[in-house]
Amino acid sequence: RPHSMTKKAVVSTQSTGSHELAMQRWEQHLIVQTQLTRDKMLNVLLFIDGGWMIDEVDTGDVERREQLESLRRVCIPSTTFLLVNVLTESGQDAAVVELADYLASEQYQLYTLFTKEELRKFLVRVYESSIRCGCDPLGFNEPVAEEQPTEEN
């Protein structure tokens, strides 16, 4: 019987090693796919030449402009929260904190497309991510306690 126990132990060790290797491959694949998703969704949010669903040339069509604005007010916050979910679920909390910079940017002015409640929810998500990644909510690393200056006599 000792031989069968050794055989089981070897099979178990090999199985564990295979499982760990499969997990490492899966985690690498997850990182790559999350990065691709992040890049593509940021391209939607930060579309070149002013933004997604903004006409490059003003045609004077007020109804069209209002319709596009209405779509942006629905789609941009939804896309942002979808991206936050993807990043959070894949453990990329620092990227969620970085996303706040894009939302706050005067260049893109995405914050203007969010209701106060949506902004509040977004900021809560940024705060939670900042705690998990060890950053303050502005994205800076937590300050290391500085030595207090001592008085010289």
C-alpha positions as CSV (number, residue, x, y, z in Angstrom):
1,R,0.0,0.0,0.0
2,P,2.8,2.6,0.6
3,H,3.5,2.5,-3.2
4,S,-0.1,3.5,-4.0
5,M,0.0,6.4,-1.6
6,T,3.2,7.6,-3.2
7,K,1.6,7.3,-6.7
8,K,-1.4,9.3,-5.5
9,A,0.9,11.9,-4.0
10,V,2.8,12.2,-7.3
11,V,-0.4,12.4,-9.4
12,S,-1.8,15.0,-6.9
13,T,1.4,17.1,-7.2
14,Q,1.4,17.0,-11.0
15,S,-2.3,17.9,-11.0
16,T,-1.6,20.8,-8.7
17,G,1.3,22.0,-10.9
18,S,-0.9,21.8,-14.0
19,H,-3.7,23.7,-12.3
20,E,-1.3,26.5,-11.1
21,L,0.2,26.7,-14.7
22,A,-3.4,27.0,-16.1
23,M,-4.2,29.7,-13.6
24,Q,-1.1,31.7,-14.5
25,R,-2.0,31.5,-18.2
26,W,-5.6,32.5,-17.4
27,E,-4.5,35.5,-15.3
28,Q,-2.1,36.7,-18.1
29,H,-4.9,36.3,-20.6
30,L,-7.2,38.3,-18.3
31,I,-4.7,41.1,-18.0
32,V,-4.3,41.3,-21.8
33,Q,-8.0,41.2,-22.5
34,T,-8.8,43.8,-19.8
35,Q,-6.1,46.1,-21.2
36,L,-7.6,45.8,-24.7
37,T,-11.1,46.4,-23.4
38,R,-9.9,49.4,-21.4
39,D,-8.2,50.9,-24.5
40,K,-11.2,50.4,-26.7
41,M,-13.6,51.8,-24.2
42,L,-11.4,54.8,-23.5
43,N,-11.3,55.4,-27.3
44,V,-15.1,55.7,-27.1
45,L,-15.0,58.1,-24.2
46,L,-12.2,60.2,-25.5
47,F,-12.9,60.1,-29.2
48,I,-10.6,62.2,-31.3
49,D,-11.8,65.7,-32.4
50,G,-14.0,66.6,-29.6
51,G,-15.7,63.4,-28.5
52,W,-18.0,60.6,-29.4
53,M,-21.2,61.6,-31.2
54,I,-20.2,65.2,-31.7
55,D,-20.3,66.6,-35.2
56,E,-17.0,67.9,-36.3
57,V,-18.7,70.6,-38.4
58,D,-21.7,72.5,-37.0
59,T,-24.5,72.0,-39.5
60,G,-26.9,74.2,-37.7
61,D,-29.3,71.3,-37.2
62,V,-30.4,72.0,-33.6
63,E,-32.6,68.9,-33.4
64,R,-29.6,66.6,-34.4
65,R,-27.3,68.3,-31.9
66,E,-29.9,67.8,-29.1
67,Q,-30.4,64.1,-30.1
68,L,-26.6,63.5,-30.1
69,E,-26.3,65.3,-26.7
70,S,-29.1,63.2,-25.3
71,L,-27.4,60.0,-26.5
72,R,-24.1,61.1,-25.0
73,R,-25.8,61.8,-21.6
74,V,-27.0,58.2,-21.6
75,C,-24.1,56.3,-23.3
76,I,-21.1,58.0,-21.8
77,P,-22.0,57.4,-18.2
78,S,-23.1,53.8,-19.0
79,T,-19.9,53.1,-20.8
80,T,-17.9,54.6,-17.9
81,F,-19.6,52.4,-15.4
82,L,-19.2,49.4,-17.6
83,L,-15.4,50.2,-17.8
84,V,-15.3,50.6,-14.0
85,N,-16.9,47.2,-13.5
86,V,-14.4,45.5,-15.9
87,L,-11.4,47.2,-14.3
88,T,-12.7,46.4,-10.7
89,E,-13.5,42.8,-11.4
90,S,-10.1,42.2,-13.0
91,G,-8.3,43.8,-10.0
92,Q,-7.1,46.9,-11.9
93,D,-8.2,49.5,-9.3
94,A,-5.4,51.9,-10.1
95,A,-6.9,52.2,-13.6
96,V,-10.3,53.1,-12.1
97,V,-8.6,55.9,-10.2
98,E,-6.9,57.0,-13.4
99,L,-10.3,57.1,-15.1
100,A,-11.3,59.9,-12.7
101,D,-8.6,62.1,-14.3
102,Y,-10.3,61.7,-17.7
103,L,-13.7,62.4,-16.3
104,A,-12.5,65.6,-14.5
105,S,-10.5,66.8,-17.5
106,E,-11.4,70.2,-18.9
107,Q,-10.2,69.0,-22.3
108,Y,-12.9,66.3,-22.5
109,Q,-15.5,67.7,-20.1
110,L,-17.1,64.2,-19.7
111,Y,-18.3,65.2,-16.2
112,T,-20.9,67.5,-17.8
113,L,-22.6,64.4,-19.2
114,F,-23.2,62.9,-15.8
115,T,-26.1,63.7,-13.4
116,K,-25.1,64.6,-9.8
117,E,-26.2,61.1,-8.7
118,E,-24.1,59.4,-11.4
119,L,-21.0,61.5,-10.4
120,R,-21.6,60.7,-6.7
121,K,-21.7,56.9,-7.6
122,F,-18.7,57.2,-9.7
123,L,-16.7,59.0,-7.0
124,V,-17.7,56.3,-4.5
125,R,-16.3,53.7,-6.9
126,V,-13.1,55.7,-7.3
127,Y,-12.8,56.0,-3.6
128,E,-13.3,52.2,-3.1
129,S,-10.7,51.5,-5.8
130,S,-8.2,53.9,-4.3
131,I,-8.4,52.2,-0.9
132,R,-7.8,48.8,-2.5
133,C,-4.8,49.9,-4.6
134,G,-3.3,52.0,-1.8
135,C,-3.7,55.4,-3.4
136,D,-5.5,58.4,-2.2
137,P,-8.6,59.2,-4.2
138,L,-6.6,61.6,-6.3
139,G,-4.4,58.7,-7.5
140,F,-1.3,59.5,-5.5
141,N,0.4,56.9,-3.4
142,E,-0.3,57.2,0.3
143,P,2.3,59.4,1.9
144,V,4.9,57.7,4.0
145,A,5.0,59.1,7.5
146,E,7.6,61.8,7.4
147,E,10.1,62.2,10.2
148,Q,9.2,65.1,12.5
149,P,11.9,67.8,12.6
150,T,13.7,67.9,15.8
151,E,14.9,71.0,17.6
152,E,18.6,71.3,17.9
153,N,19.9,72.5,21.2
